[in-house]
């Protein structure tokens, strides 16, 4: 995977449009009933970075970032301002935000996830591209500390423990995270005249699988 560990300027992604998309295959039967299936286990996010541009300086900064990534060639980090933390939007990150696993006496690692729940239904989103200095962890309601009890790979979202946890130990975590993305185009069109008239360029960005 060709990826640059650099974040798209957060000041430009603020105010952008975007969010998750799914792929659902719908087949309508002769009797009018439907069969619905999906080839995707996880959603994929799309954004338009152009909406966040507010000045000609912003355009200049965006073009420099685009050129340094060589268009679609290199991926990069993206801050999704509507969904970048393990907690609720009005709360602060704590080590008890998300239940990410349970000890089994053997495993020494766990993948960080974020759970989206509605009624009895849940979706667990595996996370990568964690933000340095934001990850917190707890075992059975007690906070444990990085470098002493665990370490985290910020690029993959995998936490490794100093030793295997006893069976039944609840593992909780809190963190901030970015979305791995790339530009979804190799061409960006800008115009000083149109920008001064209130128009902004379209700069599509799409999540990449790692």
Number of C-alpha atoms within 10 A of each C-alpha: 9 12 16 15 13 12 18 19 15 14 13 19 21 16 18 19 16 16 16 12 11 13 13 11 10 11 12 10 9 7 6 8 8 11 10 9 11 11 9 10 10 16 13 17 18 19 23 20 24 23 19 20 25 17 14 14 10 16 21 13 15 20 16 12 17 22 11 12 19 13 18 18 17 17 24 22 23 25 22 21 14 13 15 18 22 24 20 11 12 6 10 12 20 19 23 21 22 21 18 20 18 18 19 14 13 11 15 15 19 17 16 26 22 20 15 10 10 8 5 5 7 10 14 13 14 15 20 20 20 24 18 13 10 14 24 20 26 22 19 14 13 12 16 16 12 16 10 9 15 16 17 21 14 17 16 15 20 19 19 18 18 13 13 14 19 13 12 12 16 18 22 23 26 25 25 20 24 22 22 24 26 25 26 17 15 13 12 15 9 16 13 12 9 11 16 12 9 9 16 21 18 17 22 19 21 23 22 17 9 11
